[in-house]
Amino acid sequence: MEDDELTFLEDQLAGTELLACETCGDDTLHAHTEVLEVYPMTTELLMQCTCCQTERTWIDWTPPKPKAQSN
Ligand SMILES: [Zn+2]
């Protein structure tokens, strides 16, 4: 159960990004709305500003996580 809660929190954190919003004129938290395109190294996402709800696209350059990193 606790693991589930941790996973949930991590998902919540992973679900928002601090991005520049043209409408707000500032860096604001954007929530993942939709996956537009998946490329080998990147993912193009539709992000929505949590302040003014303006949507914008965003390229996630985060490389895929290795499955097991324990030595
Ligand atoms: Zn905004």
N, CA, C, O and the ligand as a Tripos MOL2 file, in Angstrom:
@<TRIPOS>MOLECULE
protein
  285   283    72     0     0
PROTEIN
NO_CHARGES

@<TRIPOS>ATOM
      1 N           0.8250   -1.2050    0.0000 N.3       1 MET1
      2 CA          0.0000    0.0000    0.0000 C.3       1 MET1
      3 C           0.8620    1.2580    0.0000 C.2       1 MET1
      4 O           0.6110    2.2060   -0.7450 O.2       1 MET1
      5 N           1.8870    1.2430    0.8570 N.am      2 GLU2
      6 CA          2.7570    2.4120    0.9060 C.3       2 GLU2
      7 C           3.5080    2.5930   -0.4170 C.2       2 GLU2
      8 O           3.7480    3.7110   -0.8720 O.2       2 GLU2
      9 N           3.8670    1.4560   -1.0130 N.am      3 ASP3
     10 CA          4.5280    1.5430   -2.3110 C.3       3 ASP3
     11 C           3.6060    2.1770   -3.3460 C.2       3 ASP3
     12 O           4.0350    2.9640   -4.1890 O.2       3 ASP3
     13 N           2.3350    1.8150   -3.2610 N.am      4 ASP4
     14 CA          1.3690    2.3910   -4.2000 C.3       4 ASP4
     15 C           1.2780    3.9040   -4.0180 C.2       4 ASP4
     16 O           1.1940    4.6530   -4.9910 O.2       4 ASP4
     17 N           1.2950    4.3390   -2.7720 N.am      5 GLU5
     18 CA          1.2100    5.7710   -2.5150 C.3       5 GLU5
     19 C           2.4420    6.4950   -3.0520 C.2       5 GLU5
     20 O           2.3410    7.5800   -3.6250 O.2       5 GLU5
     21 N           3.6030    5.8770   -2.8560 N.am      6 LEU6
     22 CA          4.8310    6.4730   -3.3740 C.3       6 LEU6
     23 C           4.7760    6.5780   -4.8890 C.2       6 LEU6
     24 O           5.1220    7.6070   -5.4690 O.2       6 LEU6
     25 N           4.3350    5.4930   -5.5210 N.am      7 THR7
     26 CA          4.2260    5.4940   -6.9810 C.3       7 THR7
     27 C           3.2730    6.5780   -7.4370 C.2       7 THR7
     28 O           3.5250    7.2650   -8.4260 O.2       7 THR7
     29 N           2.1680    6.7290   -6.7070 N.am      8 PHE8
     30 CA          1.1860    7.7530   -7.0540 C.3       8 PHE8
     31 C           1.8120    9.1390   -6.9730 C.2       8 PHE8
     32 O           1.6390    9.9600   -7.8750 O.2       8 PHE8
     33 N           2.5400    9.3970   -5.8910 N.am      9 LEU9
     34 CA          3.1690   10.6990   -5.7280 C.3       9 LEU9
     35 C           4.1920   10.9520   -6.8260 C.2       9 LEU9
     36 O           4.2760   12.0510   -7.3750 O.2       9 LEU9
     37 N           4.9710    9.9110   -7.1400 N.am     10 GLU10
     38 CA          5.9690   10.0590   -8.1950 C.3      10 GLU10
     39 C           5.3000   10.3490   -9.5350 C.2      10 GLU10
     40 O           5.7910   11.1500  -10.3300 O.2      10 GLU10
     41 N           4.1670    9.6810   -9.7700 N.am     11 ASP11
     42 CA          3.4280    9.9320  -11.0070 C.3      11 ASP11
     43 C           2.9240   11.3740  -11.0430 C.2      11 ASP11
     44 O           2.9720   12.0360  -12.0810 O.2      11 ASP11
     45 N           2.4460   11.8460   -9.9040 N.am     12 GLN12
     46 CA          1.9610   13.2200   -9.8480 C.3      12 GLN12
     47 C           3.0930   14.1930  -10.1530 C.2      12 GLN12
     48 O           2.9130   15.1430  -10.9140 O.2      12 GLN12
     49 N           4.2590   13.9540   -9.5570 N.am     13 LEU13
     50 CA          5.4000   14.8300   -9.8030 C.3      13 LEU13
     51 C           5.8380   14.7490  -11.2540 C.2      13 LEU13
     52 O           6.1610   15.7610  -11.8760 O.2      13 LEU13
     53 N           5.8450   13.5350  -11.7860 N.am     14 ALA14
     54 CA          6.2630   13.3490  -13.1750 C.3      14 ALA14
     55 C           5.2450   13.9450  -14.1320 C.2      14 ALA14
     56 O           5.5540   14.1850  -15.2990 O.2      14 ALA14
     57 N           4.0330   14.1860  -13.6470 N.am     15 GLY15
     58 CA          2.9680   14.6600  -14.5140 C.3      15 GLY15
     59 C           2.9520   16.1570  -14.6970 C.2      15 GLY15
     60 O           2.1400   16.6670  -15.4700 O.2      15 GLY15
     61 N           3.8220   16.8840  -14.0130 N.am     16 THR16
     62 CA          3.8510   18.3300  -14.1790 C.3      16 THR16
     63 C           5.2660   18.7820  -14.4970 C.2      16 THR16
     64 O           6.2420   18.1760  -14.0530 O.2      16 THR16
     65 N           5.3610   19.8410  -15.2640 N.am     17 GLU17
     66 CA          6.6480   20.3990  -15.6320 C.3      17 GLU17
     67 C           6.5780   21.9160  -15.4890 C.2      17 GLU17
     68 O           5.5430   22.5340  -15.7350 O.2      17 GLU17
     69 N           7.7030   22.4970  -15.0860 N.am     18 LEU18
     70 CA          7.7820   23.9490  -15.0110 C.3      18 LEU18
     71 C           8.1920   24.4730  -16.3860 C.2      18 LEU18
     72 O           9.3370   24.3160  -16.8090 O.2      18 LEU18
     73 N           7.2310   25.1030  -17.0800 N.am     19 LEU19
     74 CA          7.4690   25.5680  -18.4410 C.3      19 LEU19
     75 C           7.0750   27.0340  -18.5640 C.2      19 LEU19
     76 O           6.2720   27.5460  -17.7840 O.2      19 LEU19
     77 N           7.6530   27.6910  -19.5530 N.am     20 ALA20
     78 CA          7.3060   29.0800  -19.8060 C.3      20 ALA20
     79 C           5.9270   29.1460  -20.4480 C.2      20 ALA20
     80 O           5.6710   28.4720  -21.4460 O.2      20 ALA20
     81 N           5.0390   29.9560  -19.8790 N.am     21 CYS21
     82 CA          3.6970   30.1490  -20.4300 C.3      21 CYS21
     83 C           3.6240   31.5510  -21.0270 C.2      21 CYS21
     84 O           3.8740   32.5440  -20.3440 O.2      21 CYS21
     85 N           3.2780   31.6140  -22.3140 N.am     22 GLU22
     86 CA          3.2200   32.9150  -22.9870 C.3      22 GLU22
     87 C           2.0850   33.7720  -22.4190 C.2      22 GLU22
     88 O           2.2150   34.9910  -22.3080 O.2      22 GLU22
     89 N           0.9850   33.1310  -22.0640 N.am     23 THR23
     90 CA         -0.1660   33.8820  -21.5490 C.3      23 THR23
     91 C           0.1380   34.4500  -20.1670 C.2      23 THR23
     92 O          -0.1690   35.6090  -19.8880 O.2      23 THR23
     93 N           0.7390   33.6360  -19.3040 N.am     24 CYS24
     94 CA          1.0790   34.0900  -17.9560 C.3      24 CYS24
     95 C           2.3160   34.9910  -17.9910 C.2      24 CYS24
     96 O           2.5130   35.8160  -17.1000 O.2      24 CYS24
     97 N           3.1480   34.8270  -19.0260 N.am     25 GLY25
     98 CA          4.3880   35.5710  -19.0990 C.3      25 GLY25
     99 C           5.3660   35.1550  -18.0200 C.2      25 GLY25
    100 O           6.1810   35.9560  -17.5630 O.2      25 GLY25
    101 N           5.2800   33.8960  -17.6160 N.am     26 ASP26
    102 CA          6.1240   33.4220  -16.5320 C.3      26 ASP26
    103 C           6.2830   31.9060  -16.6540 C.2      26 ASP26
    104 O           5.5930   31.2530  -17.4370 O.2      26 ASP26
    105 N           7.2020   31.3690  -15.8670 N.am     27 ASP27
    106 CA          7.3140   29.9160  -15.7820 C.3      27 ASP27
    107 C           6.2530   29.3910  -14.8210 C.2      27 ASP27
    108 O           6.2190   29.7730  -13.6520 O.2      27 ASP27
    109 N           5.3930   28.5170  -15.3230 N.am     28 THR28
    110 CA          4.3200   27.9820  -14.4900 C.3      28 THR28
    111 C           4.2950   26.4700  -14.6110 C.2      28 THR28
    112 O           4.8730   25.8960  -15.5340 O.2      28 THR28
    113 N           3.6230   25.8390  -13.6780 N.am     29 LEU29
    114 CA          3.4630   24.3990  -13.7430 C.3      29 LEU29
    115 C           2.5000   24.0360  -14.8610 C.2      29 LEU29
    116 O           1.4150   24.6050  -14.9800 O.2      29 LEU29
    117 N           2.9200   23.0760  -15.6790 N.am     30 HIS30
    118 CA          2.0770   22.5700  -16.7560 C.3      30 HIS30
    119 C           1.8060   21.0920  -16.5130 C.2      30 HIS30
    120 O           2.7110   20.3300  -16.1740 O.2      30 HIS30
    121 N           0.5690   20.7040  -16.6870 N.am     31 ALA31
    122 CA          0.1880   19.3080  -16.4900 C.3      31 ALA31
    123 C           0.1570   18.5740  -17.8200 C.2      31 ALA31
    124 O          -0.2580   19.1310  -18.8360 O.2      31 ALA31
    125 N           0.5980   17.3190  -17.8110 N.am     32 HIS32
    126 CA          0.5160   16.4930  -19.0140 C.3      32 HIS32
    127 C          -0.9480   16.3060  -19.3960 C.2      32 HIS32
    128 O          -1.7500   15.8430  -18.5860 O.2      32 HIS32
    129 N          -1.2910   16.6630  -20.6130 N.am     33 THR33
    130 CA         -2.6670   16.5050  -21.0780 C.3      33 THR33
    131 C          -2.7900   15.3170  -22.0220 C.2      33 THR33
    132 O          -3.7180   14.5170  -21.9090 O.2      33 THR33
    133 N          -1.8510   15.2090  -22.9480 N.am     34 GLU34
    134 CA         -1.9820   14.1930  -23.9860 C.3      34 GLU34
    135 C          -0.6120   13.9220  -24.5880 C.2      34 GLU34
    136 O           0.2160   14.8260  -24.6990 O.2      34 GLU34
    137 N          -0.3760   12.6780  -24.9740 N.am     35 VAL35
    138 CA          0.8330   12.3450  -25.7160 C.3      35 VAL35
    139 C           0.5330   12.5020  -27.1930 C.2      35 VAL35
    140 O          -0.3320   11.8110  -27.7310 O.2      35 VAL35
    141 N           1.2490   13.4130  -27.8600 N.am     36 LEU36
    142 CA          0.9860   13.6910  -29.2640 C.3      36 LEU36
    143 C           1.7640   12.7610  -30.1740 C.2      36 LEU36
    144 O           1.2330   12.2490  -31.1590 O.2      36 LEU36
    145 N           3.0390   12.5470  -29.8330 N.am     37 GLU37
    146 CA          3.9020   11.7610  -30.7090 C.3      37 GLU37
    147 C           4.9920   11.1260  -29.8600 C.2      37 GLU37
    148 O           5.5070   11.7500  -28.9330 O.2      37 GLU37
    149 N           5.3380    9.8950  -30.1750 N.am     38 VAL38
    150 CA          6.4190    9.2160  -29.4680 C.3      38 VAL38
    151 C           7.5330    8.9260  -30.4490 C.2      38 VAL38
    152 O           7.3400    8.1990  -31.4240 O.2      38 VAL38
    153 N           8.7020    9.4970  -30.1900 N.am     39 TYR39
    154 CA          9.8780    9.2730  -31.0130 C.3      39 TYR39
    155 C          10.8400    8.3570  -30.2690 C.2      39 TYR39
    156 O          10.6710    8.1230  -29.0730 O.2      39 TYR39
    157 N          11.8600    7.8310  -30.9750 N.am     40 PRO40
    158 CA         12.8010    6.9110  -30.3200 C.3      40 PRO40
    159 C          13.4490    7.5120  -29.0730 C.2      40 PRO40
    160 O          13.6220    6.8170  -28.0710 O.2      40 PRO40
    161 N          13.8050    8.7920  -29.1260 N.am     41 MET41
    162 CA         14.5210    9.3840  -27.9990 C.3      41 MET41
    163 C          13.6930   10.4050  -27.2240 C.2      41 MET41
    164 O          14.0440   10.7620  -26.0990 O.2      41 MET41
    165 N          12.6080   10.8720  -27.8110 N.am     42 THR42
    166 CA         11.8320   11.9310  -27.1720 C.3      42 THR42
    167 C          10.3330   11.6360  -27.2630 C.2      42 THR42
    168 O           9.8890   10.7500  -27.9930 O.2      42 THR42
    169 N           9.5880   12.4050  -26.5030 N.am     43 THR43
    170 CA          8.1340   12.3050  -26.5510 C.3      43 THR43
    171 C           7.5630   13.7050  -26.6930 C.2      43 THR43
    172 O           7.9470   14.6090  -25.9510 O.2      43 THR43
    173 N           6.6450   13.8950  -27.6430 N.am     44 GLU44
    174 CA          5.9870   15.1830  -27.7830 C.3      44 GLU44
    175 C           4.6650   15.1380  -27.0390 C.2      44 GLU44
    176 O           3.8050   14.3000  -27.3090 O.2      44 GLU44
    177 N           4.5210   16.0670  -26.0880 N.am     45 LEU45
    178 CA          3.3530   16.0580  -25.2190 C.3      45 LEU45
    179 C           2.5640   17.3410  -25.3620 C.2      45 LEU45
    180 O           3.1160   18.3940  -25.6810 O.2      45 LEU45
    181 N           1.2610   17.2420  -25.1230 N.am     46 LEU46
    182 CA          0.4320   18.4330  -25.0010 C.3      46 LEU46
    183 C           0.3490   18.7720  -23.5190 C.2      46 LEU46
    184 O          -0.1040   17.9680  -22.7040 O.2      46 LEU46
    185 N           0.7980   19.9840  -23.1870 N.am     47 MET47
    186 CA          0.8550   20.4110  -21.7880 C.3      47 MET47
    187 C          -0.1400   21.5430  -21.5730 C.2      47 MET47
    188 O          -0.3610   22.3680  -22.4600 O.2      47 MET47
    189 N          -0.7350   21.5720  -20.3900 N.am     48 GLN48
    190 CA         -1.6940   22.6250  -20.0770 C.3      48 GLN48
    191 C          -1.2380   23.3910  -18.8420 C.2      48 GLN48
    192 O          -0.9360   22.8070  -17.8010 O.2      48 GLN48
    193 N          -1.1950   24.7220  -18.9820 N.am     49 CYS49
    194 CA         -0.8190   25.5780  -17.8690 C.3      49 CYS49
    195 C          -1.8280   25.4170  -16.7330 C.2      49 CYS49
    196 O          -3.0370   25.5090  -16.9480 O.2      49 CYS49
    197 N          -1.3220   25.1780  -15.5250 N.am     50 THR50
    198 CA         -2.2310   24.9850  -14.3990 C.3      50 THR50
    199 C          -2.7750   26.3130  -13.8780 C.2      50 THR50
    200 O          -3.6600   26.3320  -13.0230 O.2      50 THR50
    201 N          -2.2450   27.4190  -14.3920 N.am     51 CYS51
    202 CA         -2.7270   28.7390  -13.9490 C.3      51 CYS51
    203 C          -3.8240   29.2750  -14.8600 C.2      51 CYS51
    204 O          -4.8660   29.7240  -14.3840 O.2      51 CYS51
    205 N          -3.5850   29.2270  -16.1950 N.am     52 CYS52
    206 CA         -4.5490   29.8540  -17.1120 C.3      52 CYS52
    207 C          -5.1420   28.8410  -18.0920 C.2      52 CYS52
    208 O          -5.9510   29.2070  -18.9450 O.2      52 CYS52
    209 N          -4.7410   27.5570  -17.9740 N.am     53 GLN53
    210 CA         -5.2930   26.4780  -18.8040 C.3      53 GLN53
    211 C          -4.9160   26.5980  -20.2760 C.2      53 GLN53
    212 O          -5.5040   25.9170  -21.1170 O.2      53 GLN53
    213 N          -3.9490   27.4510  -20.6040 N.am     54 THR54
    214 CA         -3.4730   27.5100  -21.9790 C.3      54 THR54
    215 C          -2.6780   26.2480  -22.2960 C.2      54 THR54
    216 O          -1.8480   25.7990  -21.5060 O.2      54 THR54
    217 N          -2.9540   25.6850  -23.4790 N.am     55 GLU55
    218 CA         -2.2570   24.4680  -23.8730 C.3      55 GLU55
    219 C          -1.1040   24.7900  -24.8050 C.2      55 GLU55
    220 O          -1.1780   25.7110  -25.6190 O.2      55 GLU55
    221 N          -0.0480   24.0210  -24.6720 N.am     56 ARG56
    222 CA          1.1160   24.1660  -25.5520 C.3      56 ARG56
    223 C           1.7510   22.7950  -25.7200 C.2      56 ARG56
    224 O           1.5260   21.8880  -24.9190 O.2      56 ARG56
    225 N           2.5460   22.6590  -26.7710 N.am     57 THR57
    226 CA          3.2460   21.3940  -26.9630 C.3      57 THR57
    227 C           4.5960   21.4750  -26.2820 C.2      57 THR57
    228 O           5.1280   22.5630  -26.0600 O.2      57 THR57
    229 N           5.1400   20.3300  -25.9560 N.am     58 TRP58
    230 CA          6.4090   20.2880  -25.2420 C.3      58 TRP58
    231 C           7.1000   18.9810  -25.5880 C.2      58 TRP58
    232 O           6.4840   17.9150  -25.6060 O.2      58 TRP58
    233 N           8.4040   19.0890  -25.8650 N.am     59 ILE59
    234 CA          9.1960   17.9020  -26.1780 C.3      59 ILE59
    235 C           9.9040   17.4370  -24.9040 C.2      59 ILE59
    236 O          10.6950   18.1700  -24.3110 O.2      59 ILE59
    237 N           9.6050   16.2240  -24.5070 N.am     60 ASP60
    238 CA         10.2560   15.6340  -23.3390 C.3      60 ASP60
    239 C          11.5130   14.9130  -23.8040 C.2      60 ASP60
    240 O          11.4470   13.8940  -24.4920 O.2      60 ASP60
    241 N          12.6710   15.4700  -23.4100 N.am     61 TRP61
    242 CA         13.9480   14.8930  -23.8280 C.3      61 TRP61
    243 C          14.4820   13.8860  -22.8140 C.2      61 TRP61
    244 O          15.5920   13.3750  -22.9650 O.2      61 TRP61
    245 N          13.6980   13.6060  -21.7910 N.am     62 THR62
    246 CA         14.1610   12.6780  -20.7720 C.3      62 THR62
    247 C          14.3660   11.2940  -21.3830 C.2      62 THR62
    248 O          13.4240   10.7170  -21.9260 O.2      62 THR62
    249 N          15.5670   10.7610  -21.3030 N.am     63 PRO63
    250 CA         15.7930    9.4270  -21.8740 C.3      63 PRO63
    251 C          15.0370    8.3800  -21.0790 C.2      63 PRO63
    252 O          14.7900    8.5540  -19.8860 O.2      63 PRO63
    253 N          14.6700    7.2900  -21.7410 N.am     64 PRO64
    254 CA         13.9590    6.2090  -21.0440 C.3      64 PRO64
    255 C          14.7690    5.7060  -19.8620 C.2      64 PRO64
    256 O          15.9890    5.5630  -19.9360 O.2      64 PRO64
    257 N          14.0660    5.4420  -18.7740 N.am     65 LYS65
    258 CA         14.7600    4.9780  -17.5650 C.3      65 LYS65
    259 C          15.2180    3.5360  -17.7370 C.2      65 LYS65
    260 O          14.4780    2.7050  -18.2640 O.2      65 LYS65
    261 N          16.4350    3.2360  -17.2940 N.am     66 PRO66
    262 CA         16.8610    1.8380  -17.2740 C.3      66 PRO66
    263 C          15.9800    1.0360  -16.3120 C.2      66 PRO66
    264 O          15.5750    1.5280  -15.2590 O.2      66 PRO66
    265 N          15.7000   -0.1830  -16.6940 N.am     67 LYS67
    266 CA         14.7390   -0.9570  -15.9060 C.3      67 LYS67
    267 C          15.2650   -1.2980  -14.5210 C.2      67 LYS67
    268 O          14.5510   -1.1470  -13.5300 O.2      67 LYS67
    269 N          16.5070   -1.7550  -14.4460 N.am     68 ALA68
    270 CA         17.0860   -2.1350  -13.1490 C.3      68 ALA68
    271 C          18.4300   -1.4370  -12.9720 C.2      68 ALA68
    272 O          19.3170   -1.5390  -13.8190 O.2      68 ALA68
    273 N          18.5580   -0.7350  -11.8660 N.am     69 GLN69
    274 CA         19.8030   -0.0140  -11.6320 C.3      69 GLN69
    275 C          20.4770   -0.4690  -10.3410 C.2      69 GLN69
    276 O          21.4130    0.1740   -9.8660 O.2      69 GLN69
    277 N          20.0050   -1.5750   -9.7760 N.am     70 SER70
    278 CA         20.6110   -2.0510   -8.5390 C.3      70 SER70
    279 C          21.8180   -2.9180   -8.8540 C.2      70 SER70
    280 O          21.7620   -3.7870   -9.7250 O.2      70 SER70
    281 N          22.9010   -2.6790   -8.1450 N.am     71 ASN71
    282 CA         24.1340   -3.4320   -8.3780 C.3      71 ASN71
    283 C          24.1860   -4.6730   -7.4920 C.2      71 ASN71
    284 O          25.1530   -5.4320   -7.5500 O.2      71 ASN71
    285 ZN         -0.4580   30.2330  -18.1280 Zn       72 ZN72
@<TRIPOS>BOND
     1     1     2 1
     2     2     3 1
     3     3     4 2
     4     3     5 am
     5     5     6 1
     6     6     7 1
     7     7     8 2
     8     7     9 am
     9     9    10 1
    10    10    11 1
    11    11    12 2
    12    11    13 am
    13    13    14 1
    14    14    15 1
    15    15    16 2
    16    15    17 am
    17    17    18 1
    18    18    19 1
    19    19    20 2
    20    19    21 am
    21    21    22 1
    22    22    23 1
    23    23    24 2
    24    23    25 am
    25    25    26 1
    26    26    27 1
    27    27    28 2
    28    27    29 am
    29    29    30 1
    30    30    31 1
    31    31    32 2
    32    31    33 am
    33    33    34 1
    34    34    35 1
    35    35    36 2
    36    35    37 am
    37    37    38 1
    38    38    39 1
    39    39    40 2
    40    39    41 am
    41    41    42 1
    42    42    43 1
    43    43    44 2
    44    43    45 am
    45    45    46 1
    46    46    47 1
    47    47    48 2
    48    47    49 am
    49    49    50 1
    50    50    51 1
    51    51    52 2
    52    51    53 am
    53    53    54 1
    54    54    55 1
    55    55    56 2
    56    55    57 am
    57    57    58 1
    58    58    59 1
    59    59    60 2
    60    59    61 am
    61    61    62 1
    62    62    63 1
    63    63    64 2
    64    63    65 am
    65    65    66 1
    66    66    67 1
    67    67    68 2
    68    67    69 am
    69    69    70 1
    70    70    71 1
    71    71    72 2
    72    71    73 am
    73    73    74 1
    74    74    75 1
    75    75    76 2
    76    75    77 am
    77    77    78 1
    78    78    79 1
    79    79    80 2
    80    79    81 am
    81    81    82 1
    82    82    83 1
    83    83    84 2
    84    83    85 am
    85    85    86 1
    86    86    87 1
    87    87    88 2
    88    87    89 am
    89    89    90 1
    90    90    91 1
    91    91    92 2
    92    91    93 am
    93    93    94 1
    94    94    95 1
    95    95    96 2
    96    95    97 am
    97    97    98 1
    98    98    99 1
    99    99   100 2
   100    99   101 am
   101   101   102 1
   102   102   103 1
   103   103   104 2
   104   103   105 am
   105   105   106 1
   106   106   107 1
   107   107   108 2
   108   107   109 am
   109   109   110 1
   110   110   111 1
   111   111   112 2
   112   111   113 am
   113   113   114 1
   114   114   115 1
   115   115   116 2
   116   115   117 am
   117   117   118 1
   118   118   119 1
   119   119   120 2
   120   119   121 am
   121   121   122 1
   122   122   123 1
   123   123   124 2
   124   123   125 am
   125   125   126 1
   126   126   127 1
   127   127   128 2
   128   127   129 am
   129   129   130 1
   130   130   131 1
   131   131   132 2
   132   131   133 am
   133   133   134 1
   134   134   135 1
   135   135   136 2
   136   135   137 am
   137   137   138 1
   138   138   139 1
   139   139   140 2
   140   139   141 am
   141   141   142 1
   142   142   143 1
   143   143   144 2
   144   143   145 am
   145   145   146 1
   146   146   147 1
   147   147   148 2
   148   147   149 am
   149   149   150 1
   150   150   151 1
   151   151   152 2
   152   151   153 am
   153   153   154 1
   154   154   155 1
   155   155   156 2
   156   155   157 am
   157   157   158 1
   158   158   159 1
   159   159   160 2
   160   159   161 am
   161   161   162 1
   162   162   163 1
   163   163   164 2
   164   163   165 am
   165   165   166 1
   166   166   167 1
   167   167   168 2
   168   167   169 am
   169   169   170 1
   170   170   171 1
   171   171   172 2
   172   171   173 am
   173   173   174 1
   174   174   175 1
   175   175   176 2
   176   175   177 am
   177   177   178 1
   178   178   179 1
   179   179   180 2
   180   179   181 am
   181   181   182 1
   182   182   183 1
   183   183   184 2
   184   183   185 am
   185   185   186 1
   186   186   187 1
   187   187   188 2
   188   187   189 am
   189   189   190 1
   190   190   191 1
   191   191   192 2
   192   191   193 am
   193   193   194 1
   194   194   195 1
   195   195   196 2
   196   195   197 am
   197   197   198 1
   198   198   199 1
   199   199   200 2
   200   199   201 am
   201   201   202 1
   202   202   203 1
   203   203   204 2
   204   203   205 am
   205   205   206 1
   206   206   207 1
   207   207   208 2
   208   207   209 am
   209   209   210 1
   210   210   211 1
   211   211   212 2
   212   211   213 am
   213   213   214 1
   214   214   215 1
   215   215   216 2
   216   215   217 am
   217   217   218 1
   218   218   219 1
   219   219   220 2
   220   219   221 am
   221   221   222 1
   222   222   223 1
   223   223   224 2
   224   223   225 am
   225   225   226 1
   226   226   227 1
   227   227   228 2
   228   227   229 am
   229   229   230 1
   230   230   231 1
   231   231   232 2
   232   231   233 am
   233   233   234 1
   234   234   235 1
   235   235   236 2
   236   235   237 am
   237   237   238 1
   238   238   239 1
   239   239   240 2
   240   239   241 am
   241   241   242 1
   242   242   243 1
   243   243   244 2
   244   243   245 am
   245   245   246 1
   246   246   247 1
   247   247   248 2
   248   247   249 am
   249   249   250 1
   250   250   251 1
   251   251   252 2
   252   251   253 am
   253   253   254 1
   254   254   255 1
   255   255   256 2
   256   255   257 am
   257   257   258 1
   258   258   259 1
   259   259   260 2
   260   259   261 am
   261   261   262 1
   262   262   263 1
   263   263   264 2
   264   263   265 am
   265   265   266 1
   266   266   267 1
   267   267   268 2
   268   267   269 am
   269   269   270 1
   270   270   271 1
   271   271   272 2
   272   271   273 am
   273   273   274 1
   274   274   275 1
   275   275   276 2
   276   275   277 am
   277   277   278 1
   278   278   279 1
   279   279   280 2
   280   279   281 am
   281   281   282 1
   282   282   283 1
   283   283   284 2
@<TRIPOS>SUBSTRUCTURE
     1 MET1         2 RESIDUE 1 A MET
     2 GLU2         6 RESIDUE 1 A GLU
     3 ASP3        10 RESIDUE 1 A ASP
     4 ASP4        14 RESIDUE 1 A ASP
     5 GLU5        18 RESIDUE 1 A GLU
     6 LEU6        22 RESIDUE 1 A LEU
     7 THR7        26 RESIDUE 1 A THR
     8 PHE8        30 RESIDUE 1 A PHE
     9 LEU9        34 RESIDUE 1 A LEU
    10 GLU10       38 RESIDUE 1 A GLU
    11 ASP11       42 RESIDUE 1 A ASP
    12 GLN12       46 RESIDUE 1 A GLN
    13 LEU13       50 RESIDUE 1 A LEU
    14 ALA14       54 RESIDUE 1 A ALA
    15 GLY15       58 RESIDUE 1 A GLY
    16 THR16       62 RESIDUE 1 A THR
    17 GLU17       66 RESIDUE 1 A GLU
    18 LEU18       70 RESIDUE 1 A LEU
    19 LEU19       74 RESIDUE 1 A LEU
    20 ALA20       78 RESIDUE 1 A ALA
    21 CYS21       82 RESIDUE 1 A CYS
    22 GLU22       86 RESIDUE 1 A GLU
    23 THR23       90 RESIDUE 1 A THR
    24 CYS24       94 RESIDUE 1 A CYS
    25 GLY25       98 RESIDUE 1 A GLY
    26 ASP26      102 RESIDUE 1 A ASP
    27 ASP27      106 RESIDUE 1 A ASP
    28 THR28      110 RESIDUE 1 A THR
    29 LEU29      114 RESIDUE 1 A LEU
    30 HIS30      118 RESIDUE 1 A HIS
    31 ALA31      122 RESIDUE 1 A ALA
    32 HIS32      126 RESIDUE 1 A HIS
    33 THR33      130 RESIDUE 1 A THR
    34 GLU34      134 RESIDUE 1 A GLU
    35 VAL35      138 RESIDUE 1 A VAL
    36 LEU36      142 RESIDUE 1 A LEU
    37 GLU37      146 RESIDUE 1 A GLU
    38 VAL38      150 RESIDUE 1 A VAL
    39 TYR39      154 RESIDUE 1 A TYR
    40 PRO40      158 RESIDUE 1 A PRO
    41 MET41      162 RESIDUE 1 A MET
    42 THR42      166 RESIDUE 1 A THR
    43 THR43      170 RESIDUE 1 A THR
    44 GLU44      174 RESIDUE 1 A GLU
    45 LEU45      178 RESIDUE 1 A LEU
    46 LEU46      182 RESIDUE 1 A LEU
    47 MET47      186 RESIDUE 1 A MET
    48 GLN48      190 RESIDUE 1 A GLN
    49 CYS49      194 RESIDUE 1 A CYS
    50 THR50      198 RESIDUE 1 A THR
    51 CYS51      202 RESIDUE 1 A CYS
    52 CYS52      206 RESIDUE 1 A CYS
    53 GLN53      210 RESIDUE 1 A GLN
    54 THR54      214 RESIDUE 1 A THR
    55 GLU55      218 RESIDUE 1 A GLU
    56 ARG56      222 RESIDUE 1 A ARG
    57 THR57      226 RESIDUE 1 A THR
    58 TRP58      230 RESIDUE 1 A TRP
    59 ILE59      234 RESIDUE 1 A ILE
    60 ASP60      238 RESIDUE 1 A ASP
    61 TRP61      242 RESIDUE 1 A TRP
    62 THR62      246 RESIDUE 1 A THR
    63 PRO63      250 RESIDUE 1 A PRO
    64 PRO64      254 RESIDUE 1 A PRO
    65 LYS65      258 RESIDUE 1 A LYS
    66 PRO66      262 RESIDUE 1 A PRO
    67 LYS67      266 RESIDUE 1 A LYS
    68 ALA68      270 RESIDUE 1 A ALA
    69 GLN69      274 RESIDUE 1 A GLN
    70 SER70      278 RESIDUE 1 A SER
    71 ASN71      282 RESIDUE 1 A ASN
    72 ZN72       285 GROUP 0 **** ****
